[in-house]
């Protein structure tokens, strides 16, 4: 995910593509030539634990199904 901050309204804008015309979704300013910034990351420690536990559970279920 790519991020730019508008030079007119200072609001962030996000995109999955770094090329092409980039207009601020808030004020419409062309921010194509504005430098890309790294988007902020959100810490979600519980989610990783949940995903790992879910993966282990699915693995054990598929193993049990194969044995039956």
Predicted model as a PDB file, atoms N, CA, C, CB and O in Angstrom, pLDDT in the B-factor column:
MODEL        1                                                                  
ATOM      1  N   UNK A   1       0.846  -1.164   0.000  1.00 84.00           N  
ATOM      2  CA  UNK A   1       0.000   0.000   0.000  1.00 84.00           C  
ATOM      3  C   UNK A   1       0.899   1.238   0.000  1.00 84.00           C  
ATOM      4  CB  UNK A   1      -0.966  -0.008   1.220  1.00 84.00           C  
ATOM      5  O   UNK A   1       1.849   1.324   0.778  1.00 84.00           O  
ATOM      6  N   UNK A   2       0.598   2.166  -0.854  1.00 90.00           N  
ATOM      7  CA  UNK A   2       1.373   3.393  -0.962  1.00 90.00           C  
ATOM      8  C   UNK A   2       0.602   4.549  -0.343  1.00 90.00           C  
ATOM      9  CB  UNK A   2       1.714   3.696  -2.430  1.00 90.00           C  
ATOM     10  O   UNK A   2      -0.628   4.571  -0.345  1.00 90.00           O  
ATOM     11  N   UNK A   3       1.354   5.512   0.187  1.00 92.00           N  
ATOM     12  CA  UNK A   3       0.738   6.653   0.856  1.00 92.00           C  
ATOM     13  C   UNK A   3       1.393   7.939   0.379  1.00 92.00           C  
ATOM     14  CB  UNK A   3       0.853   6.522   2.391  1.00 92.00           C  
ATOM     15  O   UNK A   3       2.609   8.005   0.198  1.00 92.00           O  
ATOM     16  N   UNK A   4       0.565   8.960   0.179  1.00 94.00           N  
ATOM     17  CA  UNK A   4       1.034  10.318  -0.081  1.00 94.00           C  
ATOM     18  C   UNK A   4       0.205  11.249   0.791  1.00 94.00           C  
ATOM     19  CB  UNK A   4       0.918  10.697  -1.610  1.00 94.00           C  
ATOM     20  O   UNK A   4      -0.938  10.944   1.133  1.00 94.00           O  
ATOM     21  N   UNK A   5       0.792  12.390   1.146  1.00 94.00           N  
ATOM     22  CA  UNK A   5       0.075  13.402   1.914  1.00 94.00           C  
ATOM     23  C   UNK A   5      -0.120  14.602   0.999  1.00 94.00           C  
ATOM     24  CB  UNK A   5       0.850  13.798   3.232  1.00 94.00           C  
ATOM     25  O   UNK A   5       0.832  15.092   0.392  1.00 94.00           O  
ATOM     26  N   UNK A   6      -1.347  15.065   0.906  1.00 96.00           N  
ATOM     27  CA  UNK A   6      -1.692  16.178   0.025  1.00 96.00           C  
ATOM     28  C   UNK A   6      -0.977  17.459   0.453  1.00 96.00           C  
ATOM     29  CB  UNK A   6      -3.212  16.398   0.014  1.00 96.00           C  
ATOM     30  O   UNK A   6      -0.908  17.778   1.640  1.00 96.00           O  
ATOM     31  N   UNK A   7      -0.451  18.179  -0.523  1.00 96.00           N  
ATOM     32  CA  UNK A   7       0.262  19.428  -0.245  1.00 96.00           C  
ATOM     33  C   UNK A   7      -0.699  20.582   0.038  1.00 96.00           C  
ATOM     34  CB  UNK A   7       1.166  19.786  -1.419  1.00 96.00           C  
ATOM     35  O   UNK A   7      -0.279  21.610   0.570  1.00 96.00           O  
ATOM     36  N   UNK A   8      -1.963  20.434  -0.303  1.00 97.00           N  
ATOM     37  CA  UNK A   8      -2.946  21.496  -0.084  1.00 97.00           C  
ATOM     38  C   UNK A   8      -3.718  21.329   1.226  1.00 97.00           C  
ATOM     39  CB  UNK A   8      -3.921  21.537  -1.241  1.00 97.00           C  
ATOM     40  O   UNK A   8      -3.802  22.266   2.020  1.00 97.00           O  
ATOM     41  N   UNK A   9      -4.284  20.128   1.456  1.00 97.00           N  
ATOM     42  CA  UNK A   9      -5.129  19.923   2.642  1.00 97.00           C  
ATOM     43  C   UNK A   9      -4.457  19.086   3.732  1.00 97.00           C  
ATOM     44  CB  UNK A   9      -6.421  19.257   2.234  1.00 97.00           C  
ATOM     45  O   UNK A   9      -5.015  18.925   4.817  1.00 97.00           O  
ATOM     46  N   UNK A  10      -3.263  18.552   3.454  1.00 95.00           N  
ATOM     47  CA  UNK A  10      -2.470  17.754   4.409  1.00 95.00           C  
ATOM     48  C   UNK A  10      -3.142  16.454   4.825  1.00 95.00           C  
ATOM     49  CB  UNK A  10      -2.187  18.570   5.640  1.00 95.00           C  
ATOM     50  O   UNK A  10      -2.779  15.880   5.852  1.00 95.00           O  
ATOM     51  N   UNK A  11      -4.107  15.980   4.057  1.00 96.00           N  
ATOM     52  CA  UNK A  11      -4.775  14.705   4.351  1.00 96.00           C  
ATOM     53  C   UNK A  11      -4.037  13.573   3.645  1.00 96.00           C  
ATOM     54  CB  UNK A  11      -6.273  14.741   3.910  1.00 96.00           C  
ATOM     55  O   UNK A  11      -3.517  13.769   2.546  1.00 96.00           O  
ATOM     56  N   UNK A  12      -3.983  12.381   4.266  1.00 94.00           N  
ATOM     57  CA  UNK A  12      -3.316  11.246   3.627  1.00 94.00           C  
ATOM     58  C   UNK A  12      -4.171  10.643   2.519  1.00 94.00           C  
ATOM     59  CB  UNK A  12      -2.984  10.179   4.663  1.00 94.00           C  
ATOM     60  O   UNK A  12      -5.400  10.705   2.556  1.00 94.00           O  
ATOM     61  N   UNK A  13      -3.501  10.063   1.539  1.00 94.00           N  
ATOM     62  CA  UNK A  13      -4.149   9.367   0.438  1.00 94.00           C  
ATOM     63  C   UNK A  13      -3.419   8.044   0.244  1.00 94.00           C  
ATOM     64  CB  UNK A  13      -4.141  10.230  -0.879  1.00 94.00           C  
ATOM     65  O   UNK A  13      -2.189   8.013   0.261  1.00 94.00           O  
ATOM     66  N   UNK A  14      -4.154   6.952   0.060  1.00 92.00           N  
ATOM     67  CA  UNK A  14      -3.571   5.623  -0.065  1.00 92.00           C  
ATOM     68  C   UNK A  14      -3.924   5.007  -1.411  1.00 92.00           C  
ATOM     69  CB  UNK A  14      -4.048   4.718   1.075  1.00 92.00           C  
ATOM     70  O   UNK A  14      -4.997   5.257  -1.959  1.00 92.00           O  
ATOM     71  N   UNK A  15      -3.003   4.193  -1.940  1.00 90.00           N  
ATOM     72  CA  UNK A  15      -3.242   3.515  -3.212  1.00 90.00           C  
ATOM     73  C   UNK A  15      -2.461   2.212  -3.244  1.00 90.00           C  
ATOM     74  CB  UNK A  15      -2.848   4.418  -4.407  1.00 90.00           C  
ATOM     75  O   UNK A  15      -1.426   2.079  -2.590  1.00 90.00           O  
ATOM     76  N   UNK A  16      -2.959   1.263  -4.003  1.00 86.00           N  
ATOM     77  CA  UNK A  16      -2.236   0.005  -4.189  1.00 86.00           C  
ATOM     78  C   UNK A  16      -1.274   0.096  -5.366  1.00 86.00           C  
ATOM     79  CB  UNK A  16      -3.218  -1.150  -4.402  1.00 86.00           C  
ATOM     80  O   UNK A  16      -0.501  -0.832  -5.601  1.00 86.00           O  
ATOM     81  N   UNK A  17      -1.309   1.201  -6.109  1.00 85.00           N  
ATOM     82  CA  UNK A  17      -0.468   1.396  -7.293  1.00 85.00           C  
ATOM     83  C   UNK A  17       0.340   2.676  -7.136  1.00 85.00           C  
ATOM     84  CB  UNK A  17      -1.326   1.449  -8.586  1.00 85.00           C  
ATOM     85  O   UNK A  17      -0.200   3.717  -6.761  1.00 85.00           O  
ATOM     86  N   UNK A  18       1.637   2.596  -7.425  1.00 81.00           N  
ATOM     87  CA  UNK A  18       2.486   3.781  -7.280  1.00 81.00           C  
ATOM     88  C   UNK A  18       2.577   4.612  -8.555  1.00 81.00           C  
ATOM     89  CB  UNK A  18       3.870   3.365  -6.857  1.00 81.00           C  
ATOM     90  O   UNK A  18       3.139   5.706  -8.523  1.00 81.00           O  
ATOM     91  N   UNK A  19       2.047   4.134  -9.669  1.00 84.00           N  
ATOM     92  CA  UNK A  19       2.145   4.857 -10.936  1.00 84.00           C  
ATOM     93  C   UNK A  19       0.799   5.447 -11.333  1.00 84.00           C  
ATOM     94  CB  UNK A  19       2.661   3.932 -12.042  1.00 84.00           C  
ATOM     95  O   UNK A  19      -0.239   5.106 -10.766  1.00 84.00           O  
ATOM     96  N   UNK A  20       0.837   6.343 -12.321  1.00 90.00           N  
ATOM     97  CA  UNK A  20      -0.380   6.948 -12.834  1.00 90.00           C  
ATOM     98  C   UNK A  20      -0.728   8.242 -12.126  1.00 90.00           C  
ATOM     99  CB  UNK A  20      -1.519   5.986 -12.713  1.00 90.00           C  
ATOM    100  O   UNK A  20      -0.050   8.653 -11.184  1.00 90.00           O  
ATOM    101  N   UNK A  21      -1.785   8.873 -12.588  1.00 94.00           N  
ATOM    102  CA  UNK A  21      -2.250  10.124 -11.985  1.00 94.00           C  
ATOM    103  C   UNK A  21      -2.821   9.845 -10.600  1.00 94.00           C  
ATOM    104  CB  UNK A  21      -3.314  10.811 -12.883  1.00 94.00           C  
ATOM    105  O   UNK A  21      -3.577   8.893 -10.408  1.00 94.00           O  
ATOM    106  N   UNK A  22      -2.452  10.682  -9.647  1.00 95.00           N  
ATOM    107  CA  UNK A  22      -2.889  10.501  -8.265  1.00 95.00           C  
ATOM    108  C   UNK A  22      -3.516  11.804  -7.792  1.00 95.00           C  
ATOM    109  CB  UNK A  22      -1.698  10.079  -7.337  1.00 95.00           C  
ATOM    110  O   UNK A  22      -2.823  12.804  -7.608  1.00 95.00           O  
ATOM    111  N   UNK A  23      -4.825  11.790  -7.598  1.00 96.00           N  
ATOM    112  CA  UNK A  23      -5.552  12.962  -7.113  1.00 96.00           C  
ATOM    113  C   UNK A  23      -5.929  12.765  -5.654  1.00 96.00           C  
ATOM    114  CB  UNK A  23      -6.814  13.223  -7.967  1.00 96.00           C  
ATOM    115  O   UNK A  23      -6.289  11.663  -5.240  1.00 96.00           O  
ATOM    116  N   UNK A  24      -5.846  13.833  -4.880  1.00 96.00           N  
ATOM    117  CA  UNK A  24      -6.244  13.781  -3.476  1.00 96.00           C  
ATOM    118  C   UNK A  24      -7.743  13.485  -3.412  1.00 96.00           C  
ATOM    119  CB  UNK A  24      -5.901  15.122  -2.736  1.00 96.00           C  
ATOM    120  O   UNK A  24      -8.532  14.181  -4.050  1.00 96.00           O  
ATOM    121  N   UNK A  25      -8.147  12.465  -2.654  1.00 95.00           N  
ATOM    122  CA  UNK A  25      -9.572  12.137  -2.567  1.00 95.00           C  
ATOM    123  C   UNK A  25     -10.385  13.158  -1.769  1.00 95.00           C  
ATOM    124  CB  UNK A  25      -9.737  10.777  -1.945  1.00 95.00           C  
ATOM    125  O   UNK A  25     -11.614  13.151  -1.837  1.00 95.00           O  
ATOM    126  N   UNK A  26      -9.720  14.030  -1.019  1.00 96.00           N  
ATOM    127  CA  UNK A  26     -10.421  15.013  -0.197  1.00 96.00           C  
ATOM    128  C   UNK A  26     -10.664  16.319  -0.957  1.00 96.00           C  
ATOM    129  CB  UNK A  26      -9.627  15.292   1.075  1.00 96.00           C  
ATOM    130  O   UNK A  26     -11.793  16.805  -1.021  1.00 96.00           O  
ATOM    131  N   UNK A  27      -9.588  16.887  -1.536  1.00 97.00           N  
ATOM    132  CA  UNK A  27      -9.726  18.201  -2.180  1.00 97.00           C  
ATOM    133  C   UNK A  27      -9.524  18.180  -3.693  1.00 97.00           C  
ATOM    134  CB  UNK A  27      -8.747  19.157  -1.576  1.00 97.00           C  
ATOM    135  O   UNK A  27      -9.776  19.183  -4.361  1.00 97.00           O  
ATOM    136  N   UNK A  28      -9.067  17.041  -4.246  1.00 97.00           N  
ATOM    137  CA  UNK A  28      -8.918  16.916  -5.693  1.00 97.00           C  
ATOM    138  C   UNK A  28      -7.607  17.421  -6.260  1.00 97.00           C  
ATOM    139  CB  UNK A  28     -10.009  17.628  -6.347  1.00 97.00           C  
ATOM    140  O   UNK A  28      -7.436  17.414  -7.479  1.00 97.00           O  
ATOM    141  N   UNK A  29      -6.675  17.859  -5.429  1.00 97.00           N  
ATOM    142  CA  UNK A  29      -5.376  18.345  -5.895  1.00 97.00           C  
ATOM    143  C   UNK A  29      -4.593  17.204  -6.537  1.00 97.00           C  
ATOM    144  CB  UNK A  29      -4.569  18.964  -4.727  1.00 97.00           C  
ATOM    145  O   UNK A  29      -4.627  16.074  -6.050  1.00 97.00           O  
ATOM    146  N   UNK A  30      -3.885  17.499  -7.636  1.00 97.00           N  
ATOM    147  CA  UNK A  30      -3.032  16.513  -8.290  1.00 97.00           C  
ATOM    148  C   UNK A  30      -1.771  16.344  -7.452  1.00 97.00           C  
ATOM    149  CB  UNK A  30      -2.683  16.940  -9.755  1.00 97.00           C  
ATOM    150  O   UNK A  30      -0.952  17.260  -7.371  1.00 97.00           O  
ATOM    151  N   UNK A  31      -1.609  15.176  -6.826  1.00 97.00           N  
ATOM    152  CA  UNK A  31      -0.441  14.908  -5.982  1.00 97.00           C  
ATOM    153  C   UNK A  31       0.446  13.828  -6.606  1.00 97.00           C  
ATOM    154  CB  UNK A  31      -0.886  14.478  -4.568  1.00 97.00           C  
ATOM    155  O   UNK A  31       1.180  13.127  -5.909  1.00 97.00           O  
ATOM    156  N   UNK A  32       0.363  13.709  -7.929  1.00 95.00           N  
ATOM    157  CA  UNK A  32       1.144  12.703  -8.650  1.00 95.00           C  
ATOM    158  C   UNK A  32       2.635  12.851  -8.373  1.00 95.00           C  
ATOM    159  CB  UNK A  32       0.881  12.804 -10.150  1.00 95.00           C  
ATOM    160  O   UNK A  32       3.328  11.846  -8.210  1.00 95.00           O  
ATOM    161  N   UNK A  33       3.139  14.066  -8.319  1.00 95.00           N  
ATOM    162  CA  UNK A  33       4.581  14.305  -8.145  1.00 95.00           C  
ATOM    163  C   UNK A  33       5.021  14.369  -6.684  1.00 95.00           C  
ATOM    164  CB  UNK A  33       4.966  15.589  -8.829  1.00 95.00           C  
ATOM    165  O   UNK A  33       6.205  14.570  -6.413  1.00 95.00           O  
ATOM    166  N   UNK A  34       4.111  14.206  -5.754  1.00 95.00           N  
ATOM    167  CA  UNK A  34       4.453  14.197  -4.325  1.00 95.00           C  
ATOM    168  C   UNK A  34       5.166  12.880  -4.007  1.00 95.00           C  
ATOM    169  CB  UNK A  34       3.166  14.374  -3.427  1.00 95.00           C  
ATOM    170  O   UNK A  34       4.793  11.828  -4.526  1.00 95.00           O  
ATOM    171  N   UNK A  35       6.178  12.940  -3.163  1.00 93.00           N  
ATOM    172  CA  UNK A  35       6.938  11.736  -2.792  1.00 93.00           C  
ATOM    173  C   UNK A  35       6.072  10.741  -2.024  1.00 93.00           C  
ATOM    174  CB  UNK A  35       8.162  12.118  -1.949  1.00 93.00           C  
ATOM    175  O   UNK A  35       5.214  11.122  -1.227  1.00 93.00           O  
ATOM    176  N   UNK A  36       6.318   9.454  -2.284  1.00 91.00           N  
ATOM    177  CA  UNK A  36       5.628   8.382  -1.560  1.00 91.00           C  
ATOM    178  C   UNK A  36       6.150   8.299  -0.139  1.00 91.00           C  
ATOM    179  CB  UNK A  36       5.806   7.027  -2.277  1.00 91.00           C  
ATOM    180  O   UNK A  36       7.324   8.570   0.114  1.00 91.00           O  
ATOM    181  N   UNK A  37       5.288   7.928   0.781  1.00 86.00           N  
ATOM    182  CA  UNK A  37       5.664   7.713   2.173  1.00 86.00           C  
ATOM    183  C   UNK A  37       5.257   6.299   2.572  1.00 86.00           C  
ATOM    184  CB  UNK A  37       5.002   8.772   3.108  1.00 86.00           C  
ATOM    185  O   UNK A  37       4.354   5.713   1.976  1.00 86.00           O  
ATOM    186  N   UNK A  38       5.920   5.766   3.570  1.00 75.00           N  
ATOM    187  CA  UNK A  38       5.538   4.466   4.106  1.00 75.00           C  
ATOM    188  C   UNK A  38       4.292   4.648   4.954  1.00 75.00           C  
ATOM    189  CB  UNK A  38       6.694   3.830   4.936  1.00 75.00           C  
ATOM    190  O   UNK A  38       4.270   5.518   5.825  1.00 75.00           O  
ATOM    191  N   UNK A  39       3.238   3.843   4.723  1.00 65.00           N  
ATOM    192  CA  UNK A  39       2.034   3.968   5.554  1.00 65.00           C  
ATOM    193  C   UNK A  39       2.303   3.501   6.976  1.00 65.00           C  
ATOM    194  CB  UNK A  39       0.875   3.163   4.949  1.00 65.00           C  
ATOM    195  O   UNK A  39       3.188   2.679   7.216  1.00 65.00           O  
ATOM    196  N   UNK A  40       1.529   4.035   7.917  1.00 65.00           N  
ATOM    197  CA  UNK A  40       1.676   3.624   9.307  1.00 65.00           C  
ATOM    198  C   UNK A  40       1.237   2.168   9.442  1.00 65.00           C  
ATOM    199  CB  UNK A  40       0.851   4.544  10.255  1.00 65.00           C  
ATOM    200  O   UNK A  40       0.352   1.705   8.723  1.00 65.00           O  
ATOM    201  N   UNK A  41       1.858   1.466  10.360  1.00 61.00           N  
ATOM    202  CA  UNK A  41       1.447   0.098  10.617  1.00 61.00           C  
ATOM    203  C   UNK A  41       0.677   0.065  11.932  1.00 61.00           C  
ATOM    204  CB  UNK A  41       2.673  -0.861  10.658  1.00 61.00           C  
ATOM    205  O   UNK A  41       0.967   0.825  12.856  1.00 61.00           O  
ATOM    206  N   UNK A  42      -0.289  -0.810  11.999  1.00 59.00           N  
ATOM    207  CA  UNK A  42      -1.069  -0.964  13.227  1.00 59.00           C  
ATOM    208  C   UNK A  42      -0.640  -2.251  13.907  1.00 59.00           C  
ATOM    209  CB  UNK A  42      -2.604  -0.970  12.935  1.00 59.00           C  
ATOM    210  O   UNK A  42      -0.599  -3.308  13.277  1.00 59.00           O  
ATOM    211  N   UNK A  43      -0.326  -2.165  15.165  1.00 57.00           N  
ATOM    212  CA  UNK A  43       0.100  -3.327  15.916  1.00 57.00           C  
ATOM    213  C   UNK A  43      -1.119  -4.180  16.271  1.00 57.00           C  
ATOM    214  CB  UNK A  43       0.869  -2.904  17.189  1.00 57.00           C  
ATOM    215  O   UNK A  43      -2.064  -3.700  16.897  1.00 57.00           O  
ATOM    216  N   UNK A  44      -1.084  -5.441  15.865  1.00 54.00           N  
ATOM    217  CA  UNK A  44      -2.190  -6.349  16.152  1.00 54.00           C  
ATOM    218  C   UNK A  44      -1.645  -7.685  16.663  1.00 54.00           C  
ATOM    219  CB  UNK A  44      -3.066  -6.563  14.889  1.00 54.00           C  
ATOM    220  O   UNK A  44      -1.765  -8.693  15.966  1.00 54.00           O  
ATOM    221  N   UNK A  45      -1.056  -7.721  17.851  1.00 51.00           N  
ATOM    222  CA  UNK A  45      -0.458  -8.963  18.335  1.00 51.00           C  
ATOM    223  C   UNK A  45      -1.468 -10.083  18.496  1.00 51.00           C  
ATOM    224  CB  UNK A  45       0.227  -8.721  19.646  1.00 51.00           C  
ATOM    225  O   UNK A  45      -1.132 -11.243  18.255  1.00 51.00           O  
ATOM    226  N   UNK A  46      -2.680  -9.780  18.889  1.00 53.00           N  
ATOM    227  CA  UNK A  46      -3.690 -10.811  19.064  1.00 53.00           C  
ATOM    228  C   UNK A  46      -4.069 -11.496  17.761  1.00 53.00           C  
ATOM    229  CB  UNK A  46      -4.912 -10.221  19.693  1.00 53.00           C  
ATOM    230  O   UNK A  46      -4.356 -12.693  17.743  1.00 53.00           O  
ATOM    231  N   UNK A  47      -4.069 -10.743  16.680  1.00 52.00           N  
ATOM    232  CA  UNK A  47      -4.449 -11.302  15.377  1.00 52.00           C  
ATOM    233  C   UNK A  47      -3.461 -12.370  14.926  1.00 52.00           C  
ATOM    234  CB  UNK A  47      -4.535 -10.192  14.323  1.00 52.00           C  
ATOM    235  O   UNK A  47      -3.872 -13.411  14.412  1.00 52.00           O  
ATOM    236  N   UNK A  48      -2.164 -12.129  15.109  1.00 52.00           N  
ATOM    237  CA  UNK A  48      -1.174 -13.116  14.705  1.00 52.00           C  
ATOM    238  C   UNK A  48      -1.340 -14.408  15.495  1.00 52.00           C  
ATOM    239  CB  UNK A  48       0.237 -12.561  14.892  1.00 52.00           C  
ATOM    240  O   UNK A  48      -1.246 -15.499  14.932  1.00 52.00           O  
ATOM    241  N   UNK A  49      -1.587 -14.289  16.788  1.00 54.00           N  
ATOM    242  CA  UNK A  49      -1.797 -15.471  17.605  1.00 54.00           C  
ATOM    243  C   UNK A  49      -3.049 -16.212  17.155  1.00 54.00           C  
ATOM    244  CB  UNK A  49      -1.902 -15.091  19.085  1.00 54.00           C  
ATOM    245  O   UNK A  49      -3.057 -17.442  17.102  1.00 54.00           O  
ATOM    246  N   UNK A  50      -4.100 -15.477  16.834  1.00 51.00           N  
ATOM    247  CA  UNK A  50      -5.343 -16.083  16.370  1.00 51.00           C  
ATOM    248  C   UNK A  50      -5.125 -16.818  15.053  1.00 51.00           C  
ATOM    249  CB  UNK A  50      -6.433 -15.018  16.209  1.00 51.00           C  
ATOM    250  O   UNK A  50      -5.605 -17.936  14.870  1.00 51.00           O  
ATOM    251  N   UNK A  51      -4.402 -16.188  14.144  1.00 53.00           N  
ATOM    252  CA  UNK A  51      -4.161 -16.803  12.843  1.00 53.00           C  
ATOM    253  C   UNK A  51      -3.326 -18.070  12.997  1.00 53.00           C  
ATOM    254  CB  UNK A  51      -3.459 -15.813  11.899  1.00 53.00           C  
ATOM    255  O   UNK A  51      -3.600 -19.077  12.344  1.00 53.00           O  
ATOM    256  N   UNK A  52      -2.313 -18.026  13.853  1.00 52.00           N  
ATOM    257  CA  UNK A  52      -1.469 -19.196  14.062  1.00 52.00           C  
ATOM    258  C   UNK A  52      -2.280 -20.335  14.669  1.00 52.00           C  
ATOM    259  CB  UNK A  52      -0.275 -18.848  14.965  1.00 52.00           C  
ATOM    260  O   UNK A  52      -2.145 -21.486  14.255  1.00 52.00           O  
ATOM    261  N   UNK A  53      -3.118 -20.017  15.647  1.00 53.00           N  
ATOM    262  CA  UNK A  53      -3.944 -21.046  16.282  1.00 53.00           C  
ATOM    263  C   UNK A  53      -4.939 -21.616  15.274  1.00 53.00           C  
ATOM    264  CB  UNK A  53      -4.690 -20.469  17.510  1.00 53.00           C  
ATOM    265  O   UNK A  53      -5.184 -22.822  15.260  1.00 53.00           O  
ATOM    266  N   UNK A  54      -5.509 -20.764  14.437  1.00 54.00           N  
ATOM    267  CA  UNK A  54      -6.449 -21.220  13.419  1.00 54.00           C  
ATOM    268  C   UNK A  54      -5.774 -22.125  12.414  1.00 54.00           C  
ATOM    269  CB  UNK A  54      -7.079 -20.040  12.708  1.00 54.00           C  
ATOM    270  O   UNK A  54      -6.363 -23.113  11.973  1.00 54.00           O  
ATOM    271  N   UNK A  55      -4.543 -21.801  12.046  1.00 52.00           N  
ATOM    272  CA  UNK A  55      -3.818 -22.625  11.082  1.00 52.00           C  
ATOM    273  C   UNK A  55      -3.521 -24.000  11.664  1.00 52.00           C  
ATOM    274  CB  UNK A  55      -2.514 -21.936  10.657  1.00 52.00           C  
ATOM    275  O   UNK A  55      -3.668 -25.012  10.979  1.00 52.00           O  
ATOM    276  N   UNK A  56      -3.103 -24.039  12.926  1.00 48.00           N  
ATOM    277  CA  UNK A  56      -2.816 -25.322  13.566  1.00 48.00           C  
ATOM    278  C   UNK A  56      -4.077 -26.166  13.656  1.00 48.00           C  
ATOM    279  CB  UNK A  56      -2.220 -25.109  14.963  1.00 48.00           C  
ATOM    280  O   UNK A  56      -4.030 -27.375  13.430  1.00 48.00           O  
ATOM    281  N   UNK A  57      -5.186 -25.552  13.981  1.00 44.00           N  
ATOM    282  CA  UNK A  57      -6.433 -26.283  14.106  1.00 44.00           C  
ATOM    283  C   UNK A  57      -6.846 -26.875  12.765  1.00 44.00           C  
ATOM    284  CB  UNK A  57      -7.532 -25.374  14.647  1.00 44.00           C  
ATOM    285  O   UNK A  57      -7.260 -28.032  12.702  1.00 44.00           O  
ATOM    286  N   UNK A  58      -6.737 -26.086  11.680  1.00 46.00           N  
ATOM    287  CA  UNK A  58      -7.085 -26.588  10.355  1.00 46.00           C  
ATOM    288  C   UNK A  58      -6.177 -27.731   9.952  1.00 46.00           C  
ATOM    289  CB  UNK A  58      -7.009 -25.472   9.323  1.00 46.00           C  
ATOM    290  O   UNK A  58      -6.631 -28.707   9.355  1.00 46.00           O  
ATOM    291  N   UNK A  59      -4.881 -27.616  10.278  1.00 45.00           N  
ATOM    292  CA  UNK A  59      -3.937 -28.665   9.935  1.00 45.00           C  
ATOM    293  C   UNK A  59      -4.301 -29.963  10.647  1.00 45.00           C  
ATOM    294  CB  UNK A  59      -2.508 -28.239  10.292  1.00 45.00           C  
ATOM    295  O   UNK A  59      -4.284 -31.032  10.036  1.00 45.00           O  
ATOM    296  N   UNK A  60      -4.627 -29.877  11.930  1.00 48.00           N  
ATOM    297  CA  UNK A  60      -4.958 -31.080  12.673  1.00 48.00           C  
ATOM    298  C   UNK A  60      -6.270 -31.701  12.160  1.00 48.00           C  
ATOM    299  CB  UNK A  60      -5.066 -30.761  14.172  1.00 48.00           C  
ATOM    300  O   UNK A  60      -6.406 -32.924  12.127  1.00 48.00           O  
ATOM    301  N   UNK A  61      -7.232 -30.856  11.760  1.00 51.00           N  
ATOM    302  CA  UNK A  61      -8.471 -31.388  11.213  1.00 51.00           C  
ATOM    303  C   UNK A  61      -8.236 -32.111   9.894  1.00 51.00           C  
ATOM    304  CB  UNK A  61      -9.481 -30.272  11.021  1.00 51.00           C  
ATOM    305  O   UNK A  61      -8.794 -33.184   9.665  1.00 51.00           O  
ATOM    306  N   UNK A  62      -7.413 -31.527   9.024  1.00 51.00           N  
ATOM    307  CA  UNK A  62      -7.167 -32.171   7.747  1.00 51.00           C  
ATOM    308  C   UNK A  62      -6.406 -33.477   7.951  1.00 51.00           C  
ATOM    309  CB  UNK A  62      -6.390 -31.236   6.812  1.00 51.00           C  
ATOM    310  O   UNK A  62      -6.622 -34.436   7.210  1.00 51.00           O  
ATOM    311  N   UNK A  63      -5.516 -33.529   8.946  1.00 53.00           N  
ATOM    312  CA  UNK A  63      -4.794 -34.755   9.244  1.00 53.00           C  
ATOM    313  C   UNK A  63      -5.750 -35.831   9.728  1.00 53.00           C  
ATOM    314  CB  UNK A  63      -3.709 -34.501  10.287  1.00 53.00           C  
ATOM    315  O   UNK A  63      -5.651 -36.989   9.320  1.00 53.00           O  
ATOM    316  N   UNK A  64      -6.688 -35.443  10.611  1.00 52.00           N  
ATOM    317  CA  UNK A  64      -7.664 -36.401  11.112  1.00 52.00           C  
ATOM    318  C   UNK A  64      -8.541 -36.920   9.984  1.00 52.00           C  
ATOM    319  CB  UNK A  64      -8.526 -35.767  12.200  1.00 52.00           C  
ATOM    320  O   UNK A  64      -8.861 -38.108   9.950  1.00 52.00           O  
ATOM    321  N   UNK A  65      -8.931 -36.059   9.071  1.00 54.00           N  
ATOM    322  CA  UNK A  65      -9.771 -36.482   7.942  1.00 54.00           C  
ATOM    323  C   UNK A  65      -9.045 -37.468   7.046  1.00 54.00           C  
ATOM    324  CB  UNK A  65     -10.213 -35.274   7.125  1.00 54.00           C  
ATOM    325  O   UNK A  65      -9.643 -38.409   6.524  1.00 54.00           O  
ATOM    326  N   UNK A  66      -7.740 -37.241   6.871  1.00 53.00           N  
ATOM    327  CA  UNK A  66      -6.969 -38.141   6.023  1.00 53.00           C  
ATOM    328  C   UNK A  66      -6.856 -39.530   6.644  1.00 53.00           C  
ATOM    329  CB  UNK A  66      -5.581 -37.567   5.770  1.00 53.00           C  
ATOM    330  O   UNK A  66      -6.817 -40.531   5.928  1.00 53.00           O  
ATOM    331  N   UNK A  67      -6.803 -39.594   7.975  1.00 57.00           N  
ATOM    332  CA  UNK A  67      -6.648 -40.869   8.651  1.00 57.00           C  
ATOM    333  C   UNK A  67      -7.949 -41.681   8.666  1.00 57.00           C  
ATOM    334  CB  UNK A  67      -6.166 -40.640  10.067  1.00 57.00           C  
ATOM    335  O   UNK A  67      -7.915 -42.907   8.767  1.00 57.00           O  
ATOM    336  N   UNK A  68      -9.071 -41.010   8.567  1.00 53.00           N  
ATOM    337  CA  UNK A  68     -10.362 -41.702   8.654  1.00 53.00           C  
ATOM    338  C   UNK A  68     -10.694 -42.397   7.375  1.00 53.00           C  
ATOM    339  CB  UNK A  68     -11.468 -40.740   9.005  1.00 53.00           C  
ATOM    340  O   UNK A  68     -11.744 -43.029   7.271  1.00 53.00           O  
TER     341      UNK A  68                                                      
ENDMDL                                                                          
END                                                                             
